[in-house]
């Protein structure tokens, strides 16, 4: 904690250990990265009025969601192509989730399959569904997630079409990586990443491979673009609701009317998110969209949050504005890049320590009190 007390410290070290092409995938947004940066700056505009001289405080950050107790209101957001960013990432994140009792959301386009990650997560696993256009593929993926022990299904709504992501285009990102002089040169500069790659193998869309005529990543990459997303509707969501028996969450909601219609279609919660600023550079910051969604549905339905969280005080900010739970993506990947398998636990320590410290500073013993301390 003395050497890497902040997510910023982990980010700087991770950048030195992750190859450029993989770093560009993790770090970039779309356009000029304005939406990505807006998520961070808008959080900083949320301030508190401390209440002091309250004697000894014992802040408690444990919480419960969908009947499951969690050690903190913090989860690991779904991240695509995790094994490209850091080989073996999904396994390390699932182990952290199990050991620390926080949720980890495995993405359809992550690089490990649910049959592997579900048991490792030990009941802490959630599964993110990128809606397949083929109903039979959709139904099979959902069934696999359920049988693998995932407790909650997260349907991603905010990718109606692939965004431009100019930095990623220039970095020539491919899964698996297209081996050539440029890539080899980048990998040689990152020997720890290279050794992890040798241990875990080339990243592949393992969840999707059974739906291909030939299980090659070239086919899989084409399958992702041609068969996932672009078809989600409230009618589609209702069909998913009919099949999935556990809690159902819709991720990528910014509009209060969308939130209400998701609940009407059977969603048990929504995640307010602009996809990390990776879809629309002109999108409202997630934290700015949160209060209106909470006002619309929050009295009866949990509203979860994702976008720009880098400090424990950011978690406090989102909770004070009505979020029941807060998810982080890039921060946990910075931890992996900086410290390997022990990085995700250190990220959680940074965030929980910062959250508890914020509660002390503002005079709060419970998470619900944070709302009263908003400036």
C-alpha positions as a LaTeX table, in Angstrom:
\begin{tabular}{lrrr}
\hline
Residue & $x$ (\AA) & $y$ (\AA) & $z$ (\AA) \\
\hline
Unk1 & 0.00 & 0.00 & 0.00 \\
Unk2 & 2.92 & 2.36 & 0.60 \\
Unk3 & 4.38 & 1.71 & $-2.85$ \\
Unk4 & 1.09 & 1.64 & $-4.78$ \\
Unk5 & $-1.47$ & 3.53 & $-2.67$ \\
Unk6 & $-3.68$ & 4.59 & $-5.60$ \\
Unk7 & $-5.15$ & 3.29 & $-8.84$ \\
Unk8 & $-3.08$ & 5.94 & $-10.63$ \\
Unk9 & 0.09 & 4.26 & $-9.33$ \\
Unk10 & $-1.10$ & 0.89 & $-10.64$ \\
Unk11 & $-2.04$ & 2.42 & $-13.99$ \\
Unk12 & 1.44 & 3.83 & $-14.52$ \\
Unk13 & 3.11 & 0.52 & $-13.70$ \\
Unk14 & 0.63 & $-1.47$ & $-15.79$ \\
Unk15 & 1.34 & 0.68 & $-18.85$ \\
Unk16 & 5.01 & $-0.30$ & $-18.57$ \\
Unk17 & 4.17 & $-4.02$ & $-18.43$ \\
Unk18 & 1.36 & $-4.42$ & $-20.99$ \\
Unk19 & 2.18 & $-4.39$ & $-24.74$ \\
Unk20 & 1.09 & $-1.27$ & $-26.58$ \\
Unk21 & $-1.63$ & $-2.95$ & $-28.65$ \\
Unk22 & $-3.24$ & $-4.46$ & $-25.53$ \\
Unk23 & $-2.86$ & $-1.22$ & $-23.58$ \\
Unk24 & $-4.70$ & 0.68 & $-26.28$ \\
Unk25 & $-7.61$ & $-1.72$ & $-26.02$ \\
Unk26 & $-7.83$ & $-1.29$ & $-22.24$ \\
Unk27 & $-7.20$ & 2.42 & $-21.96$ \\
Unk28 & $-9.03$ & 3.89 & $-24.94$ \\
Unk29 & $-12.56$ & 5.16 & $-25.26$ \\
Unk30 & $-13.83$ & 6.33 & $-28.61$ \\
Unk31 & $-13.43$ & 9.55 & $-30.57$ \\
Unk32 & $-11.21$ & 11.90 & $-28.53$ \\
Unk33 & $-11.75$ & 9.90 & $-25.32$ \\
Unk34 & $-13.85$ & 12.77 & $-23.98$ \\
Unk35 & $-16.62$ & 10.54 & $-22.60$ \\
Unk36 & $-14.06$ & 8.32 & $-20.89$ \\
Unk37 & $-12.46$ & 11.36 & $-19.21$ \\
Unk38 & $-15.84$ & 12.95 & $-18.48$ \\
Unk39 & $-16.77$ & 9.96 & $-16.35$ \\
Unk40 & $-13.79$ & 10.73 & $-14.10$ \\
Unk41 & $-14.13$ & 14.51 & $-13.96$ \\
Unk42 & $-17.87$ & 14.41 & $-13.30$ \\
Unk43 & $-17.32$ & 12.17 & $-10.29$ \\
Unk44 & $-14.91$ & 14.74 & $-8.90$ \\
Unk45 & $-17.67$ & 17.34 & $-8.98$ \\
Unk46 & $-19.68$ & 15.39 & $-6.38$ \\
Unk47 & $-18.71$ & 16.72 & $-2.95$ \\
Unk48 & $-19.59$ & 16.12 & 0.69 \\
Unk49 & $-20.07$ & 18.26 & 3.76 \\
Unk50 & $-18.25$ & 16.45 & 6.59 \\
Unk51 & $-19.98$ & 16.08 & 9.93 \\
Unk52 & $-17.41$ & 15.89 & 12.72 \\
Unk53 & $-17.07$ & 15.33 & 16.50 \\
Unk54 & $-19.23$ & 12.21 & 16.44 \\
Unk55 & $-16.94$ & 10.17 & 18.65 \\
Unk56 & $-15.56$ & 6.74 & 17.67 \\
Unk57 & $-17.03$ & 5.47 & 14.40 \\
Unk58 & $-17.21$ & 1.92 & 13.09 \\
Unk59 & $-18.14$ & 2.24 & 9.41 \\
Unk60 & $-19.69$ & $-0.91$ & 7.98 \\
Unk61 & $-19.47$ & $-1.48$ & 4.22 \\
Unk62 & $-20.94$ & $-4.95$ & 3.89 \\
Unk63 & $-24.12$ & $-5.14$ & 1.86 \\
Unk64 & $-26.64$ & $-7.54$ & 0.36 \\
Unk65 & $-27.98$ & $-7.68$ & $-3.18$ \\
Unk66 & $-30.52$ & $-10.19$ & $-4.54$ \\
Unk67 & $-30.30$ & $-12.02$ & $-1.23$ \\
Unk68 & $-26.52$ & $-12.56$ & $-1.49$ \\
Unk69 & $-24.20$ & $-10.98$ & 1.13 \\
Unk70 & $-21.15$ & $-9.16$ & $-0.20$ \\
Unk71 & $-18.18$ & $-7.82$ & 1.73 \\
Unk72 & $-18.42$ & $-4.42$ & 0.05 \\
Unk73 & $-20.68$ & $-2.66$ & $-2.48$ \\
Unk74 & $-17.97$ & $-3.10$ & $-5.11$ \\
Unk75 & $-17.91$ & $-5.51$ & $-8.04$ \\
Unk76 & $-15.66$ & $-6.35$ & $-10.99$ \\
Unk77 & $-17.31$ & $-5.12$ & $-14.18$ \\
Unk78 & $-17.43$ & $-7.24$ & $-17.35$ \\
Unk79 & $-14.42$ & $-6.70$ & $-19.60$ \\
Unk80 & $-14.02$ & $-8.04$ & $-23.11$ \\
Unk81 & $-10.80$ & $-9.68$ & $-24.31$ \\
Unk82 & $-9.39$ & $-9.91$ & $-20.78$ \\
Unk83 & $-6.75$ & $-12.44$ & $-21.80$ \\
Unk84 & $-5.41$ & $-10.03$ & $-24.40$ \\
Unk85 & $-4.92$ & $-7.34$ & $-21.77$ \\
Unk86 & $-3.35$ & $-9.70$ & $-19.24$ \\
Unk87 & $-3.09$ & $-13.45$ & $-19.87$ \\
Unk88 & $-5.12$ & $-15.48$ & $-17.40$ \\
Unk89 & $-7.03$ & $-12.40$ & $-16.23$ \\
Unk90 & $-10.48$ & $-14.00$ & $-15.95$ \\
Unk91 & $-9.18$ & $-16.77$ & $-13.71$ \\
Unk92 & $-7.42$ & $-14.31$ & $-11.40$ \\
Unk93 & $-10.50$ & $-12.10$ & $-11.19$ \\
Unk94 & $-12.78$ & $-15.04$ & $-10.39$ \\
Unk95 & $-10.45$ & $-16.24$ & $-7.63$ \\
Unk96 & $-10.38$ & $-12.73$ & $-6.15$ \\
Unk97 & $-14.16$ & $-12.53$ & $-6.26$ \\
Unk98 & $-14.49$ & $-15.85$ & $-4.42$ \\
Unk99 & $-11.89$ & $-15.07$ & $-1.76$ \\
Unk100 & $-13.19$ & $-11.56$ & $-1.05$ \\
Unk101 & $-16.95$ & $-12.12$ & $-1.52$ \\
Unk102 & $-17.55$ & $-9.61$ & $-4.30$ \\
Unk103 & $-19.18$ & $-10.24$ & $-7.70$ \\
Unk104 & $-17.18$ & $-10.76$ & $-10.88$ \\
Unk105 & $-19.05$ & $-10.40$ & $-14.17$ \\
Unk106 & $-17.69$ & $-12.66$ & $-16.91$ \\
Unk107 & $-18.22$ & $-11.28$ & $-20.41$ \\
Unk108 & $-19.47$ & $-13.29$ & $-23.37$ \\
Unk109 & $-16.44$ & $-11.89$ & $-25.20$ \\
Unk110 & $-14.03$ & $-12.53$ & $-22.39$ \\
Unk111 & $-11.37$ & $-15.11$ & $-23.08$ \\
Unk112 & $-12.45$ & $-17.92$ & $-20.78$ \\
Unk113 & $-15.61$ & $-19.98$ & $-20.85$ \\
Unk114 & $-18.28$ & $-20.05$ & $-18.15$ \\
Unk115 & $-17.67$ & $-23.73$ & $-17.37$ \\
Unk116 & $-14.20$ & $-22.78$ & $-16.10$ \\
Unk117 & $-14.96$ & $-19.48$ & $-14.37$ \\
Unk118 & $-18.28$ & $-20.35$ & $-12.70$ \\
Unk119 & $-16.84$ & $-22.94$ & $-10.29$ \\
Unk120 & $-13.81$ & $-20.75$ & $-9.53$ \\
Unk121 & $-16.07$ & $-17.83$ & $-8.55$ \\
Unk122 & $-17.84$ & $-20.00$ & $-5.93$ \\
Unk123 & $-21.22$ & $-18.28$ & $-6.17$ \\
Unk124 & $-19.79$ & $-14.81$ & $-6.78$ \\
Unk125 & $-20.00$ & $-15.11$ & $-10.58$ \\
Unk126 & $-22.35$ & $-13.03$ & $-12.72$ \\
Unk127 & $-22.52$ & $-13.54$ & $-16.49$ \\
Unk128 & $-22.74$ & $-10.73$ & $-19.04$ \\
Unk129 & $-24.71$ & $-11.55$ & $-22.18$ \\
Unk130 & $-23.96$ & $-9.76$ & $-25.42$ \\
Unk131 & $-27.32$ & $-10.54$ & $-27.08$ \\
Unk132 & $-26.80$ & $-13.12$ & $-29.86$ \\
Unk133 & $-28.99$ & $-12.69$ & $-32.92$ \\
Unk134 & $-29.54$ & $-16.44$ & $-33.12$ \\
Unk135 & $-32.05$ & $-17.43$ & $-30.42$ \\
Unk136 & $-30.66$ & $-20.95$ & $-30.21$ \\
Unk137 & $-27.17$ & $-19.60$ & $-29.48$ \\
Unk138 & $-28.61$ & $-17.20$ & $-26.92$ \\
Unk139 & $-30.54$ & $-19.92$ & $-25.16$ \\
Unk140 & $-27.54$ & $-22.22$ & $-25.06$ \\
Unk141 & $-25.22$ & $-19.55$ & $-23.63$ \\
Unk142 & $-27.78$ & $-18.73$ & $-20.95$ \\
Unk143 & $-28.17$ & $-22.40$ & $-20.08$ \\
Unk144 & $-24.40$ & $-22.82$ & $-19.85$ \\
Unk145 & $-24.11$ & $-19.83$ & $-17.51$ \\
Unk146 & $-26.84$ & $-21.21$ & $-15.25$ \\
Unk147 & $-25.36$ & $-24.72$ & $-15.12$ \\
Unk148 & $-21.89$ & $-23.30$ & $-14.39$ \\
Unk149 & $-23.06$ & $-21.62$ & $-11.20$ \\
Unk150 & $-23.50$ & $-18.01$ & $-12.27$ \\
Unk151 & $-26.13$ & $-16.40$ & $-10.08$ \\
Unk152 & $-27.02$ & $-13.23$ & $-12.02$ \\
Unk153 & $-27.39$ & $-12.48$ & $-15.73$ \\
Unk154 & $-26.32$ & $-9.06$ & $-17.02$ \\
Unk155 & $-27.69$ & $-8.12$ & $-20.45$ \\
Unk156 & $-25.61$ & $-5.42$ & $-22.15$ \\
Unk157 & $-27.84$ & $-2.88$ & $-23.85$ \\
Unk158 & $-25.49$ & $-0.07$ & $-24.86$ \\
Unk159 & $-23.78$ & $-1.59$ & $-27.92$ \\
Unk160 & $-26.37$ & $-1.24$ & $-30.69$ \\
Unk161 & $-23.46$ & $-1.18$ & $-33.14$ \\
Unk162 & $-19.68$ & $-1.27$ & $-32.83$ \\
Unk163 & $-18.22$ & 2.16 & $-32.10$ \\
Unk164 & $-15.27$ & 3.60 & $-34.00$ \\
Unk165 & $-12.62$ & 3.34 & $-31.25$ \\
Unk166 & $-9.95$ & 5.00 & $-33.36$ \\
Unk167 & $-7.05$ & 4.26 & $-31.00$ \\
Unk168 & $-7.84$ & 0.56 & $-31.15$ \\
Unk169 & $-7.96$ & 0.64 & $-34.95$ \\
Unk170 & $-4.53$ & 2.24 & $-35.13$ \\
Unk171 & $-3.15$ & $-0.32$ & $-32.69$ \\
Unk172 & $-4.38$ & $-3.11$ & $-35.05$ \\
Unk173 & $-5.95$ & $-5.12$ & $-32.27$ \\
Unk174 & $-6.85$ & $-8.71$ & $-33.16$ \\
Unk175 & $-7.90$ & $-11.77$ & $-31.17$ \\
Unk176 & $-5.81$ & $-13.81$ & $-31.35$ \\
Unk177 & $-2.99$ & $-11.33$ & $-31.98$ \\
Unk178 & $-1.81$ & $-11.29$ & $-35.57$ \\
Unk179 & 1.80 & $-12.42$ & $-35.28$ \\
Unk180 & 4.18 & $-10.14$ & $-37.17$ \\
Unk181 & 7.28 & $-7.99$ & $-36.66$ \\
Unk182 & 5.32 & $-5.11$ & $-35.13$ \\
Unk183 & 3.59 & $-7.27$ & $-32.54$ \\
Unk184 & 6.74 & $-9.25$ & $-31.74$ \\
Unk185 & 8.64 & $-6.03$ & $-31.11$ \\
Unk186 & 5.95 & $-4.81$ & $-28.71$ \\
Unk187 & 5.85 & $-8.13$ & $-26.84$ \\
Unk188 & 9.65 & $-8.30$ & $-26.50$ \\
Unk189 & 9.47 & $-5.03$ & $-24.60$ \\
Unk190 & 7.07 & $-6.60$ & $-22.09$ \\
Unk191 & 8.76 & $-9.84$ & $-20.90$ \\
Unk192 & 6.46 & $-10.52$ & $-17.93$ \\
Unk193 & 3.38 & $-10.32$ & $-20.16$ \\
Unk194 & 5.11 & $-12.62$ & $-22.64$ \\
Unk195 & 5.83 & $-15.20$ & $-19.95$ \\
Unk196 & 2.20 & $-15.10$ & $-18.81$ \\
Unk197 & 1.13 & $-15.61$ & $-22.42$ \\
Unk198 & 3.32 & $-18.70$ & $-22.68$ \\
Unk199 & 1.69 & $-20.04$ & $-19.51$ \\
Unk200 & $-1.92$ & $-19.39$ & $-20.53$ \\
Unk201 & $-1.78$ & $-19.57$ & $-24.34$ \\
Unk202 & $-3.09$ & $-17.18$ & $-26.98$ \\
Unk203 & $-6.32$ & $-15.43$ & $-25.99$ \\
Unk204 & $-9.43$ & $-16.91$ & $-27.61$ \\
Unk205 & $-13.16$ & $-16.27$ & $-27.42$ \\
Unk206 & $-13.61$ & $-19.63$ & $-25.70$ \\
Unk207 & $-17.29$ & $-19.15$ & $-24.84$ \\
Unk208 & $-18.15$ & $-18.79$ & $-28.52$ \\
Unk209 & $-16.02$ & $-21.52$ & $-30.04$ \\
Unk210 & $-18.66$ & $-24.24$ & $-29.89$ \\
Unk211 & $-20.89$ & $-22.20$ & $-32.22$ \\
Unk212 & $-18.34$ & $-22.08$ & $-35.03$ \\
Unk213 & $-17.97$ & $-24.46$ & $-37.92$ \\
Unk214 & $-14.22$ & $-24.41$ & $-37.33$ \\
Unk215 & $-12.90$ & $-23.25$ & $-33.96$ \\
Unk216 & $-10.40$ & $-20.72$ & $-35.22$ \\
Unk217 & $-10.12$ & $-17.27$ & $-33.82$ \\
Unk218 & $-10.40$ & $-15.76$ & $-37.28$ \\
Unk219 & $-13.88$ & $-17.25$ & $-37.52$ \\
Unk220 & $-14.65$ & $-16.26$ & $-33.94$ \\
Unk221 & $-13.72$ & $-12.64$ & $-34.55$ \\
Unk222 & $-16.04$ & $-12.55$ & $-37.53$ \\
Unk223 & $-18.75$ & $-14.27$ & $-35.50$ \\
Unk224 & $-18.62$ & $-11.57$ & $-32.81$ \\
Unk225 & $-19.13$ & $-8.79$ & $-35.32$ \\
Unk226 & $-21.82$ & $-10.55$ & $-37.31$ \\
Unk227 & $-23.81$ & $-12.29$ & $-34.60$ \\
Unk228 & $-23.65$ & $-10.36$ & $-31.32$ \\
Unk229 & $-25.56$ & $-7.15$ & $-30.64$ \\
Unk230 & $-27.70$ & $-4.92$ & $-32.78$ \\
Unk231 & $-30.94$ & $-6.76$ & $-32.08$ \\
Unk232 & $-31.70$ & $-6.03$ & $-28.42$ \\
Unk233 & $-35.23$ & $-4.80$ & $-27.81$ \\
Unk234 & $-37.64$ & $-4.91$ & $-24.89$ \\
Unk235 & $-39.31$ & $-7.88$ & $-26.56$ \\
Unk236 & $-35.94$ & $-9.66$ & $-26.70$ \\
Unk237 & $-35.38$ & $-8.80$ & $-23.04$ \\
Unk238 & $-38.71$ & $-10.37$ & $-22.15$ \\
Unk239 & $-37.64$ & $-13.59$ & $-23.91$ \\
Unk240 & $-34.42$ & $-13.61$ & $-21.89$ \\
Unk241 & $-36.43$ & $-13.02$ & $-18.72$ \\
Unk242 & $-38.58$ & $-16.05$ & $-19.52$ \\
Unk243 & $-35.52$ & $-18.29$ & $-19.74$ \\
Unk244 & $-33.29$ & $-16.96$ & $-16.96$ \\
Unk245 & $-34.59$ & $-17.90$ & $-13.50$ \\
Unk246 & $-32.21$ & $-15.81$ & $-11.39$ \\
Unk247 & $-31.75$ & $-12.05$ & $-11.00$ \\
Unk248 & $-31.69$ & $-10.21$ & $-14.34$ \\
Unk249 & $-29.79$ & $-6.93$ & $-14.75$ \\
Unk250 & $-29.64$ & $-4.63$ & $-17.78$ \\
Unk251 & $-26.32$ & $-2.80$ & $-18.21$ \\
Unk252 & $-25.79$ & 0.44 & $-20.11$ \\
Unk253 & $-28.82$ & 2.49 & $-19.09$ \\
Unk254 & $-28.62$ & 6.30 & $-19.03$ \\
Unk255 & $-32.21$ & 7.32 & $-19.76$ \\
Unk256 & $-34.85$ & 7.08 & $-16.97$ \\
Unk257 & $-37.54$ & 5.96 & $-19.44$ \\
Unk258 & $-35.30$ & 3.11 & $-20.60$ \\
Unk259 & $-34.79$ & 2.13 & $-16.97$ \\
Unk260 & $-38.52$ & 2.01 & $-16.31$ \\
Unk261 & $-39.19$ & $-0.03$ & $-19.44$ \\
Unk262 & $-36.46$ & $-2.51$ & $-18.47$ \\
Unk263 & $-38.17$ & $-3.04$ & $-15.13$ \\
Unk264 & $-41.46$ & $-3.47$ & $-16.96$ \\
Unk265 & $-39.86$ & $-6.17$ & $-19.11$ \\
Unk266 & $-38.75$ & $-8.08$ & $-16.03$ \\
Unk267 & $-35.35$ & $-6.67$ & $-15.07$ \\
Unk268 & $-34.50$ & $-6.85$ & $-11.37$ \\
Unk269 & $-31.97$ & $-4.01$ & $-11.60$ \\
Unk270 & $-30.21$ & $-1.75$ & $-14.08$ \\
Unk271 & $-26.61$ & $-0.61$ & $-14.28$ \\
Unk272 & $-26.20$ & 3.05 & $-15.11$ \\
Unk273 & $-23.22$ & 3.06 & $-17.48$ \\
Unk274 & $-21.97$ & 4.60 & $-20.71$ \\
Unk275 & $-19.75$ & 1.59 & $-21.43$ \\
Unk276 & $-16.66$ & 3.28 & $-20.05$ \\
Unk277 & $-16.97$ & 6.05 & $-22.61$ \\
Unk278 & $-16.26$ & 3.52 & $-25.38$ \\
Unk279 & $-19.45$ & 3.84 & $-27.43$ \\
Unk280 & $-20.45$ & 7.52 & $-27.84$ \\
Unk281 & $-17.95$ & 10.29 & $-27.14$ \\
Unk282 & $-20.82$ & 12.71 & $-26.56$ \\
Unk283 & $-22.57$ & 10.54 & $-23.98$ \\
Unk284 & $-23.50$ & 11.97 & $-20.61$ \\
Unk285 & $-21.23$ & 10.93 & $-17.75$ \\
Unk286 & $-22.58$ & 7.93 & $-15.87$ \\
Unk287 & $-22.62$ & 9.78 & $-12.55$ \\
Unk288 & $-24.61$ & 12.65 & $-14.08$ \\
Unk289 & $-27.23$ & 10.21 & $-15.36$ \\
Unk290 & $-27.51$ & 8.33 & $-12.07$ \\
Unk291 & $-29.79$ & 10.63 & $-10.01$ \\
Unk292 & $-32.60$ & 10.75 & $-12.59$ \\
Unk293 & $-32.61$ & 6.96 & $-12.97$ \\
Unk294 & $-32.67$ & 6.53 & $-9.20$ \\
Unk295 & $-35.55$ & 8.99 & $-8.92$ \\
Unk296 & $-37.50$ & 7.09 & $-11.56$ \\
Unk297 & $-37.09$ & 3.48 & $-10.37$ \\
Unk298 & $-34.86$ & 3.49 & $-7.30$ \\
Unk299 & $-37.58$ & 3.26 & $-4.68$ \\
Unk300 & $-38.45$ & $-0.29$ & $-5.74$ \\
Unk301 & $-35.54$ & $-1.47$ & $-7.92$ \\
Unk302 & $-31.79$ & $-1.51$ & $-7.21$ \\
Unk303 & $-29.83$ & 0.88 & $-9.40$ \\
Unk304 & $-26.21$ & $-0.14$ & $-9.91$ \\
Unk305 & $-23.39$ & 2.06 & $-11.21$ \\
Unk306 & $-20.35$ & 1.81 & $-13.46$ \\
Unk307 & $-18.13$ & 4.51 & $-14.92$ \\
Unk308 & $-14.87$ & 6.22 & $-14.00$ \\
Unk309 & $-14.41$ & 4.81 & $-10.49$ \\
Unk310 & $-10.78$ & 5.11 & $-9.38$ \\
Unk311 & $-11.02$ & 5.89 & $-5.66$ \\
Unk312 & $-12.97$ & 4.75 & $-2.65$ \\
Unk313 & $-14.53$ & 8.20 & $-2.47$ \\
Unk314 & $-15.92$ & 7.58 & $-5.99$ \\
Unk315 & $-17.74$ & 4.55 & $-4.61$ \\
Unk316 & $-19.10$ & 6.76 & $-1.82$ \\
Unk317 & $-20.18$ & 9.37 & $-4.36$ \\
Unk318 & $-22.21$ & 6.90 & $-6.40$ \\
Unk319 & $-23.82$ & 5.38 & $-3.29$ \\
Unk320 & $-24.66$ & 8.85 & $-1.96$ \\
Unk321 & $-26.48$ & 9.57 & $-5.23$ \\
Unk322 & $-28.56$ & 6.43 & $-4.87$ \\
Unk323 & $-26.56$ & 3.51 & $-6.28$ \\
Unk324 & $-26.93$ & 0.21 & $-4.45$ \\
Unk325 & $-23.70$ & $-1.21$ & $-5.87$ \\
Unk326 & $-20.68$ & 0.07 & $-7.81$ \\
Unk327 & $-18.69$ & $-1.76$ & $-10.51$ \\
Unk328 & $-15.14$ & $-1.10$ & $-11.74$ \\
Unk329 & $-13.47$ & $-2.46$ & $-14.85$ \\
Unk330 & $-10.27$ & $-0.70$ & $-15.83$ \\
Unk331 & $-9.08$ & $-0.36$ & $-12.21$ \\
Unk332 & $-8.97$ & $-4.12$ & $-11.68$ \\
Unk333 & $-7.15$ & $-4.63$ & $-14.99$ \\
Unk334 & $-4.58$ & $-1.99$ & $-13.99$ \\
Unk335 & $-4.03$ & $-4.05$ & $-10.85$ \\
Unk336 & $-3.43$ & $-7.21$ & $-12.89$ \\
Unk337 & $-1.06$ & $-5.43$ & $-15.23$ \\
Unk338 & 0.88 & $-3.89$ & $-12.39$ \\
Unk339 & 1.05 & $-6.74$ & $-9.89$ \\
Unk340 & $-0.14$ & $-9.89$ & $-11.64$ \\
Unk341 & $-2.55$ & $-12.22$ & $-9.87$ \\
Unk342 & $-2.28$ & $-10.35$ & $-6.56$ \\
Unk343 & $-3.24$ & $-7.07$ & $-8.23$ \\
Unk344 & $-7.05$ & $-7.39$ & $-8.09$ \\
Unk345 & $-7.03$ & $-7.88$ & $-4.31$ \\
Unk346 & $-4.84$ & $-4.80$ & $-3.94$ \\
Unk347 & $-7.28$ & $-2.78$ & $-6.06$ \\
Unk348 & $-10.11$ & $-3.89$ & $-3.79$ \\
Unk349 & $-8.04$ & $-2.93$ & $-0.74$ \\
Unk350 & $-7.47$ & 0.55 & $-2.20$ \\
Unk351 & $-11.17$ & 1.03 & $-2.92$ \\
Unk352 & $-12.49$ & $-0.35$ & 0.37 \\
Unk353 & $-9.90$ & 1.54 & 2.43 \\
Unk354 & $-10.84$ & 4.74 & 0.61 \\
Unk355 & $-14.55$ & 4.11 & 1.13 \\
Unk356 & $-14.12$ & 3.49 & 4.85 \\
Unk357 & $-11.88$ & 6.54 & 5.17 \\
Unk358 & $-14.50$ & 8.67 & 3.42 \\
Unk359 & $-17.16$ & 7.43 & 5.84 \\
Unk360 & $-14.94$ & 8.37 & 8.78 \\
Unk361 & $-14.25$ & 11.79 & 7.29 \\
Unk362 & $-17.93$ & 12.51 & 6.69 \\
Unk363 & $-19.20$ & 11.04 & 9.96 \\
Unk364 & $-21.02$ & 8.00 & 8.56 \\
Unk365 & $-21.25$ & 4.53 & 10.04 \\
Unk366 & $-23.59$ & 3.12 & 7.39 \\
Unk367 & $-23.63$ & 3.41 & 3.61 \\
Unk368 & $-27.12$ & 4.89 & 3.69 \\
Unk369 & $-25.89$ & 7.88 & 5.71 \\
Unk370 & $-23.66$ & 9.05 & 2.85 \\
Unk371 & $-26.63$ & 10.58 & 1.04 \\
Unk372 & $-27.18$ & 12.94 & 3.96 \\
Unk373 & $-23.61$ & 14.26 & 3.68 \\
Unk374 & $-23.85$ & 15.39 & 0.03 \\
Unk375 & $-22.92$ & 19.05 & $-0.28$ \\
\hline
\end{tabular}
